Amino acid sequence: MGAERRGDEGEAAGDEPRVRFSRRVPGSLAANRLTRSLDEARRRGRHVLDLTVSNPSRVGIAYADGLLAGLANPRGTSYRPEAFGQLDARRAVAGDYARRGIIVDADDIVLTASTSEAYSLLFKVLCDPGDEVLVPAPSYPLFEHLARLDGVSIRPYGLAYDGHWGVAWDSVERAATPRTRAVMLVSPNNPTGSFVRHDDWRRWRDLAMARRWAVIADEVFCDYPLDPAPDHVACVLAANPGPAPLTVALGGLSKSVGLPSAKLGWMAMAGEPGTVAAARARLEIVCDTYLSVATPVQLALPGLLRDGAAVRAQIRERLGGNLAWLRGHLAGVAVATLLETEGGWSAVVRVPAVVPEDDLVVRLLEEHDVLVHPGYFFDFAHEAFLVTSLLPDPAVLSTAWGRITGCLNRLG
C-alpha cells in the first residue's frame, strides 16, 4: 500500500451515495496528507527517491529472460479444478520447504492466489463475524483491512524494543478476550525485522493450546535473514515438538523469489492430526467455492521455485549491502539510531521527536524529494521513527539518507 494509504479527512467530494455501503469498507476514502503531497510531486514531474519500495522488479534486480517461460505451458488451457491446488504444484512447495530442512506433506499445503487471500480464507474458517484475532504492533497495516473485510476485529499486542524486539506479554493478556480465535505471528516482522524466538514460541504454543487458538505464522520474509539471533525460529512448522495448536505458516512467490506479478501463495498446516484434518475439511469447502489460483502459474511453479533462487540471491545481496551501508552511515549520526534488524526487507530508524512524524515525512518529500514511511503507518506505540526499505538501488539509498540526516541535523 505504501504512501497510498487513505487518511481520516472524511469522504471524498461528490454527490451523496444513493445506496448504503458495507461498513467493512472504510467510510473515509480521502487521501491522507502524505499521499496528496506525493501526488503533487508526481504531477510536477519531480524525481522522488522512494524508500518505501517493496517491489524487487522496480529496483534493478535482474530476472532471467526465460524465468516466466513455464507460464506458456500448453497444458495451461486445460482446466482441472482442485480445491487446494494441483498436486504437482503442492509437491513443489513441499520441496521448497525441504530446501530449508523442513518436512511438510503436500496434503497439508494449500495454494492461494496471494498471502492476502490466505488470510481471508483463514478468517472465514476460524472466525464468525465479530470474532477477534491478535496481531502484533508494530506491524503492516494491511492486516486491519483484511480482517475488516471479513467482519473480523483485530486486537493488537505489543512488540517492545530493549536492544532487541520481543513480545510485551502483559499486552497479550490485555488484548485477549473470550472472542479471540487466533494469534498472528510475523517472522521476520515487517517492519521491525524481528524473528520469533524459541522461548516466545513455546509460550505462544502453550497459550494457544490452553485457549484453543489457532496460530497464523506469516513467514513470507523467511528467506531473508540478515542478522538473526542464535535462538530465532526459522520456521514454526519445525519448532513443534509435542502437542501443538493448529499452526498455519504462510509463504509465497512475491517474496520468496521476488515475483509479486506471479500471484501465487501458500499455506502449510501442522498441529494435532485431528485438528489439522478438521481445518483441512473446512478449508476445502471455502477453497472449492473460489478456485482462484490460475492453472498456468501452478504448472510453472516447480520451475519458478527452482530458477527463482538466482533472484533471491540478488535480493539477499542487496539487502545485506544496504543494511551494512546504513549501519555505517548512521553510526556517525547523533540524531538517528538504527534499531536491530534481524531479517526482511525493511529497517527502523529512531529519530528525535522534535516535530510530528507526519510533518517530518511531508517535509522530507516536499523539500528534499525523499519518500519514507513514518512509524505511525505501522502502529508504533510512540514517535518518532522512520521505516526505510532496504531494497532500493544503493545509490538511491545513500543519496536519500544523506538528505534525511542532513534535514535531521538542521531540525535537531
N, C-alpha and C positions, 0 to 999 in steps of 0.2 A: 504493500500500500504506500510506503514511503511518505513523502510530504503531501501526497494527495489525500490525506486524512481529512474528513469533514469536521467541522467545528460546531460550536454551540451558539451561533449567531442567529438562529431561527430559520424558518422556511425560506427557500429561495423565492424571489419575487415572482408574481404571476397570479392568475385568477385562482380563487379558492377551489380546491378539488370538489367535484360533484359526487364523489364516492368516498366511502370510509375505508382507509387503508389499514392494513395489519400493523399492530404495534411491534411486530417482530422486526420491521424495518425502522430505523431511527426516524423520528419525526423531523429532526433538524438536518437539512440537506445542504445548508450553505457551506461554502468553502471556508476553511479557517484562515487566519492571518498569514501564516507562512505559505500556504498554498496560493493565496492571492498574490503575494509578493513574487512567488516563483512564476506564476502565470504572466505577471507583468514583465519580469526579466526575460522570459522567453519571447514575449510579444515584441520587445525591443531588440531582440537578436543578441543579447549579451551571452558571453561564453561563461557558463556556470560550472565550477568544479564540484562534481557530485560525490559527496562522501556518504550518500545513503544507498548507493547502488548495490543491488543484491543479485544481479543477473550476470553470470560469467561471460555470456556471449556479447556483452557490451563493453568489456574491459580489456580486449586484446588477447584473450585466451584462444589458442589455436585448436580448431576442430578438424580432424582428418576429413578429406573430401568424401570418402566412402562411408563415413560413420552412420549415416542415415539410410544407406542403401537397402538395408533389410526391410524398410517400410514399403518398398516396392515389390515385396514378395507376391507373386500372382495368387497365392492362396488367400491373400487378404480380401479378395472379393467373395470368398465363401464364408457365410455367417453360421457359426456354430456356437450359439449362446451357452455359456456356462456361468453359473452364478458367481463363483469365486475366481473365475478366470481359467484359461486353458491350462491343463496340467503341465505341459512342457514349459510354459512361462513361469508357473509357480515353482517348478523344479529349478528353473534358472535362478529365481530369488533365493531358494534354499541353498543353491550352490554358492551364491554371493555371501550368504551368512557363513557358510563353511570356509570361505576365504578368510574370514575373520576368526575362525576357530569355534564357531557357534553352530550347534546341530539343531536344525529345525525341520520338522516333517513338512513336506509340500502340502499335506492335507490341512495343516494348521496355518496356511498362508492364504490371505485374501487380497486379490488385486483390486485397486481402485483407480479412478481417473486422476486423483491427486490426494495429497495428505489432507487437504481441507475436506474432501469428500469422505475420507476415512473418519474424521471427527464426526461428521454429520451422521454417518451410518452408526457409529458407536453411541452417539447421543440418542438416536432412535431406539436402539436395542436396550440401553441401560437405564434410560430416564423417561418418566412421564412428564408432561408439561408441569412446570413449576418445581421440578426436582433440581438439585444443585450439584455442581462439580467444583472441586477445589483446584485452583490454578495458581501457579507461582507469580509473585510480583517482586521485582521487575520481570516482565516477560513480554512477548509480542502481543500487541493489542488485537490482532485478528481473532484470538480465542473468544473474546467477548462477543464479537459479531457472529461468529459461527454458532455459539451456544444460543444466542438470542434468536437466531433464525429457526432453531428447533424448539423454541419455547423453554429453554433451559437457562437457569441462572448460574453465574459463576461467583464463587466466593474466594477471594484472594488470600493466600497465606504468604508470609514474608520470607524473602531471602535477605539475610543480613551479611554485611561485609565487615570483617575484622582481620584484615590481612589476607583473608580468603573468604569466598562466599560459602554460606551454609544455611540450613533451614532454621528459621526462627520458630522453634517448636511451640512456644506459647501461642503464636499466631495461628497455628494449625488447630489447636483446641478452640480458639475463639471463632474460627471460620466454620468448623464442623457443626452440622445440625442434624436432626433426625431425617432430613430430606437429602442429605449427602449420599450420592450414589457412586461417585468415582473421584479419584485424585489424579491430576495430571503432573507428570514429571517431564521436564525438558532437559535433555542431557546430550551434549552440552547445551546450556541455556542460550537463548537469543534474547537479550544482547550480552548478558554477563560473561558468557563463555565458560561457565562453571559446570563441571560434571557432577553427577550424583556420586557420593562417596559410599563405601560399603557399610559403614556404621549407620548412615542415614537410610540406606536401602533396607537394612534389616529392620529398622524402626518402622519404616513405611509398610513393609511386608506384614509385620505383626499387627500394626494398626488396621490395615486393610482386612486382614483375616478376621480380626476381632469384631469389626463393624460391618463386614460383608460389603466392602467397597471393591470395585474394580480399580486397577491401576492402568492408566494410559501413559505410555512412555514415548514421548516424541524424541526420536533419535536420528532425525534427518541429517544432523551435522556430525554424526559419529565418526565419519571417515576423515575428520579434520582435527585430530588432536594437535595442539600446539605446544603446551607445556603442562600436561595434566599431572595432578598429584599422584604419588605411588598407589594410594588407596582408592583411586577413581574406579567407577563401574563402567567398563567398556560397553556392556550390553546387559540390560536387566534380565534377558532370557537366559543368560549364562550365570546368573547370580541367584539362583533359586533352589538351593539345597533344602530338602524337607518340604513340608506343606507350604503352599504359596497361593496367593489370591489369583483371580483371573487377571492376567497381565498381558497387555497388548502393546507391542512395540511397532512404531510407525517409521517407515522409510520411503524413499522414492528417487526417481531419476533426476528430479530437479536439482538435488544437492549431491547425490552420490556420484553422478557423472556429469554434473553441470548442464543438464538438459531440461530446463523448465518447459521448453516447447514440446517435448515428447509426451507430456501429460500421462504419466503413469506413476502410481504409488502403490504401497502395500502395507498390510497389517500382518504381523506374526503373533500367534497366541501361545500362551503357556499357562500352567496352573494345574489345579486338581483336575484329573481327567473328566470327571462328571460335570464339573462346571464349564470346562472348555467345550465339551460336547453340547451342553445346553446353549452356550453362546453361539457356537457354530450353527446350530439348527435355526436359531433366530436370525442370525446374520444372513443365512441362506435365503430366507424369505425376503428380507429387505433388499439384498443384492439382486435377487432374481426379479424384483419389481423394477429396478432401474437398468440393469445390464449396461452400464455406462462406459466400460473400458473397450476401446476400439480394437478390432481384430488385428490390423496391421502392426500396431505397437506391441501387441502380445507376441506376434510372430518374430518381431525384430528384437525382442527383449534379450535373448541369450547373447546375441552379438553386441548389443548396446552395453550390457554389463561387462562383457569381455573387453571390447575395444575402447570403452569409455574410461578405462584405467589410465590412459595417457592424458586425458583431460583432467582427471582427478589429481594426477601427479603435478600438472602445471598449476592447478589451483592451490595445492599444498605449498608448492614453492613460492607462489605469490603471497599467500597468507603469512608464511614464515618470514619472508624477506621484509614485508611491510611492517609486521609486528616488531621485528628487530630494529628497523629504522625508527619506528615511532618510540620505542623504548629509549633509544639513544638520544633522539631529539628532545623528548620531554624530560630526560634526566637532568638537563641543564636549564629547565624552565621552572621557576619557582611557583608560578601561578597555575600550573596544571599538573595533575598526578594521574598516571596511568594505573588503573586498577588491575589486579591479577586477571589474566586471560588464559584459560586452560585449553580452549578449543573453539571451533566455529569460525564465523566469518566477520565478527564484529569485535570492537574493543570499546571499553568505557573509560572516559577521562573525567576526573573530578576537577571542576573549575571554581573560582571564587564566586560566591552568590552576591556579587555587587550589583547586578541587575537581574531581573527575572529572566529565566531561560527563554521565554518567548521573545522578549526584547533582544536577547543576545543572538539567537539564531536568525532573527529577521535582520538585525544589523549586519551579521556576517554575510547574509545573502545580498542585501541591498548595497552595502558599502564595499564588500570585498569579493563578491561573486563566488561565495562558498556556501554550498548547501550541506547541512549536517543535522542530524536528529537531536532534538532536545531530550533530556531524560524523562520529562513528563509523558512523552509519547509512549514510553514503556512502563509507566506507573511506578517510577522510583518514589520512595517514601518521602523524599525531601529534595530540594535543589542544592547544588546545581551540578548537572552532569551533561556531557556531550557524548553521543554514541556515534562512532565512526565505523564505516565499513573498512575491512582490510583487503577488499577485492580490487580497488582501483589501480590503474597503471601507477607504478612507483613515482613517476614524475608528477602525476596529478596529486597523489597523496602528499608528497613532500612540499609542493607548492602551496596546496591548500592549508596544510598545518603550519607552514611558515606564516601565512596570513592570519590564521586563527591565533597563534601565540603572540604575534605582533599586536593584534587587537586586544588580547587579554592583558598584555603588559601595559598598554595605554589605559585600560579600564582600571587595572589594579593600582 
